[in-house]
Amino acid sequence: MTDLTKLPNVGKELEKLLNQVDISNAEELKHIGSENAFIRIKTIEPTACYSKLCALEGAIQGIRWHNLSKEKKQELKDFFNIVSK
């Protein structure tokens, strides 16, 4: 288990995707940010969903993605809609 899988919301599948886009630890994920990490993932997995974006943000904040604030969820939803066109 890497330190990525110690983060909330990050299981083996998401860890594998992060590794494929050159994000190999929690520090890199936090530095890159959820939106940029999601864009990288979307290039190799075009069907990446809104929940995955929220999972990344939750991992960075150290919380389950369901517990993100309404404002943050809306911000992420707006971003997801832009990058998914």
Residue pairs with C-beta under 8 A, 6 or more apart in sequence:
2 15
2 24
2 25
3 25
3 26
4 10
4 14
4 15
4 18
4 19
4 23
4 24
4 25
4 26
4 29
4 59
5 11
5 12
5 15
6 26
7 26
7 29
7 59
7 60
7 62
8 58
8 59
8 62
8 63
8 64
8 65
9 54
9 55
9 56
9 58
9 59
9 64
9 65
10 18
10 55
10 59
14 52
14 55
14 56
17 41
17 44
17 45
18 24
18 29
18 37
18 41
20 44
21 37
21 40
21 41
21 43
21 44
22 28
22 40
23 29
23 32
23 37
23 40
26 59
29 37
29 56
29 59
29 60
30 60
32 40
33 60
34 53
34 56
34 57
34 59
34 60
34 76
35 53
35 76
35 79
37 56
38 48
38 52
38 53
38 56
38 79
38 80
38 83
39 83
41 48
41 52
42 48
42 83
42 84
50 76
50 77
50 80
51 65
53 76
53 79
53 80
54 65
54 68
54 73
54 76
55 65
57 65
57 68
57 72
57 76
58 64
58 65
58 66
58 67
58 68
59 65
61 68
68 76
